[in-house]
Amino acid sequence: MVDEEAGVVLRARIAAAQRICVLTGAGMSAESGIPTFRDALTGLWSRFDPAQLASEEGYRADPQRVWDWYAERREGVRAAEPNAGHLALGAFARQRPGVLSIVTQNVDDLHQRAGNADAIRLHGDILADRWLERCPERGTGREACATGGAEPGRPPRCTRCGNLVRPGVVWFGEMLPPGAMEAAERAAAACDVMLVVGTSGAVWPAAGLAGAARRAGAFVAIVNPHPSDIDGEAHAVLRGTAAGVLPRILGVGVEGG
Ligand code: OAD
């Protein structure tokens, strides 16, 4: 479907839908000034090596470098503001409570700040800290280290056992946060419309949610200025940006309509 026709069909589907699932990726936050990963030239993975910066091995090899890289990204996230796309989703959720489920691969907090506090975060939270090692005395590594508090540093360490603090994001080869994928699969299976916004569809299992929704009977639409790996799953593709397209197709203004 060409964009104009796709927009009309999608608006009608959205108006009639009881459940809408929105899967977002880095392109969702691009217009807030947060870089994507795979866009040519501007994407983080065109300039940095994910094996060094987004893996446990990379962190162990050079904790200070990786900590500092995330510290800079955290600054960028704190300084960013939700864009018109995030705000449209927040406004839509207020207008039609209970209809929208957001599943995001993004580690920023812009959906939450735009009013979607319950967005499912598949890849963690860049602003959260966790311990690198499972605490020798208890726990999963997500709770406080039982042996002591963290002393400031790059990275901070446990004052007693030396355990390192790391950012609360999912690195390559790691499990997703407990329950997150299950919740995302439930939302994908239950929706009438699946809206896929700003993802390359290169990373699994998130990329599989569009196909899962389609097989369960949902109308699948993609919003992305460029082709993605999962365009073949879509009934409609809208070639535009998150901030440009979402307010229009959700029928809500930036002010919260
Ligand atoms: P990618 O960087 O792989 O893809 C970003 C997508 O956004 C591309 O398809 C762009 O065309 C599109 N895009 C760019 N600007 C846009 C805009 N203004 N509006 C809409 N779309 C736009 O990012 P993800 O698909 O999110 O993993 O990448 C998936 C995962 O790979 C990330 O969560 C991250 C990364 O390694 C972890 O952090 C674990």
Residues whose N, C-alpha, C, O or C-beta is under 5 A from the ligand:
A	BS01	OAD	G25 A26 G27 M28 A30 E31 T36 F37 R38 D39 Q105 N106 H123 V170 G198 T199 S200 G201 V203 V223 N224 P225 H226 P227 S228 G240 T241 A242
